[in-house]
Amino acid sequence: MAFSFLTHLECSRTGERFAADEVSGTSPAGAPLLARYDLDRVRETVQPQDIATREATLWRYHEVLPVHSPEHIVSLGEGMTPLLPVPGYGKRAGVPRLLMKDEGLVPTGSFKARGAAVGVSRAAELGVRGVAMPTNGNAGAAWALYAARAGMGALIAMPADAPAITMKECQAAGAELYRVDGLIGDAGKLVGAAVAGREGYQEVSTLKEPYRLEGKKTMGYEIVEQLGWRVPDVILYPTGGGVGIIGIYKALREMQELGWISGKLPRLVAVQAEGCAPIVEAFRRGAKESEPCPDAHTVAFGITVPKALGDFLVLDAVYATEGTAVSVTDDELLAAQRTLASLDGAFICPEGAACFAALGPLRESGWLAGDEEVVVLNTGAGIKYPETMTVDAPLLAKTDAIPAVLRAG
Ligand SMILES: *Cc1c(COP(=O)(O)O)cnc(C)c1O
């Protein structure tokens, strides 16, 4: 029996079909390629209840993932993260049925590991010797570590002001790491030039190869499985390049076609930071594509993407599900990060916190009803962003006398 039911790749703009059995970038139209599967055969082969007994990683959905032979799987145990109730924050925001999918628990501390696991595994299967990418940080760290596990080279270029922790992860993994005096686009140009001259290297920038998306779509499968094969009313996602939200939408459509879910799809919400909100701007205009955001800046570096290659796919997912797109300020998302930790004990990343910050306004405007079941994606661990929290605890002198401040408490 087949392990994967991958059949071909499809241009996300023209629908044109391409073979999936060689290393692929974007389509001739310059658009992302989408992996397609023989879903009729998947439906005949596997039922949702069969999946329940499989190992607790994203590979439990292997029929709808692109890796044909299990020996090519490069895994650090990624996937099946908890779908946690967050009653404290939910009550405060007026959405008591609030759940958080916590991706802070995956290897490398961000959900980028899902894309890296599937992307690197498929690249290994196709004979790729090294992967290369520009990154704002988390993706580079994840791909460097998974490439190391696969025995593959990794060439990573980051803006010089990307978070030091992600550079350290690349360095620890033995990747070829470069700091670029510029933005991610500048890093991208250098990587493109480097790959052109290197035998066996593949450029794996966001949506420039088809399989990272397949790894990220498993968040959608997991949410549905963890809810007992049904969908929530709303899903909020911190959107940068948009791979996660495009992936969740792709997963929902596949599950519809498989007959694994029925009824109305969840309304998908793209959340961005005000300092970089091209998708939100486009949504407000009712546009199908975004305009590049000038001077992009936010503490939520994972969503600092001025112009996403897949912007039209994000907007399509939002429009098709009657979702929306909203932005919040850095102050609002940092406040939400603290509130969530203090009410529910979860220290999450600023990107995830942006989604929590968006709940209040969505509830106040009436877009979100108080009885709805809402899932927020937390895409990474708060401990990967030590600089977002300054320590303001009182400093005590060494003394035998009890300081006044302690007596007061
Ligand atoms: C990359 C990243 C995002 C945005 O991911 P996309 O799916 O490309 O929009 C969100 N949060 C964190 C922590 C990230 O690293």
The ligand as an SDF file (V2000), in Angstrom:
LIG
                    3D

 15 15  0  0  0  0  0  0  0  0999 V2000
    7.4210   32.5790   10.5770 C   0  0  0  0  0  0  0  0  0  0  0  0
    6.5940   32.8430   11.7510 C   0  0  0  0  0  0  0  0  0  0  0  0
    5.2550   33.2520   11.6460 C   0  0  0  0  0  0  0  0  0  0  0  0
    4.5810   33.5370   10.3300 C   0  0  0  0  0  0  0  0  0  0  0  0
    4.5390   32.3940    9.5470 O   0  0  0  0  0  0  0  0  0  0  0  0
    3.8100   32.2900    8.1480 P   0  0  0  0  0  0  0  0  0  0  0  0
    3.1090   30.9990    8.2010 O   0  0  0  0  0  0  0  0  0  0  0  0
    4.8700   32.3070    7.1140 O   0  0  0  0  0  0  0  0  0  0  0  0
    2.8740   33.4370    8.0010 O   0  0  0  0  0  0  0  0  0  0  0  0
    4.5250   33.3890   12.8100 C   0  0  0  0  0  0  0  0  0  0  0  0
    5.0790   33.1700   14.0100 N   0  0  0  0  0  0  0  0  0  0  0  0
    6.3560   32.7790   14.1640 C   0  0  0  0  0  0  0  0  0  0  0  0
    6.8900   32.5500   15.5360 C   0  0  0  0  0  0  0  0  0  0  0  0
    7.1660   32.6000   13.0410 C   0  0  0  0  0  0  0  0  0  0  0  0
    8.4320   32.2060   13.1970 O   0  0  0  0  0  0  0  0  0  0  0  0
  1  2  1  0
  2  3  1  0
  2 14  2  0
  3  4  1  0
  3 10  2  0
  4  5  1  0
  5  6  1  0
  6  7  2  0
  6  8  1  0
  6  9  1  0
 10 11  1  0
 11 12  2  0
 12 13  1  0
 12 14  1  0
 14 15  1  0
M  END
$$$$
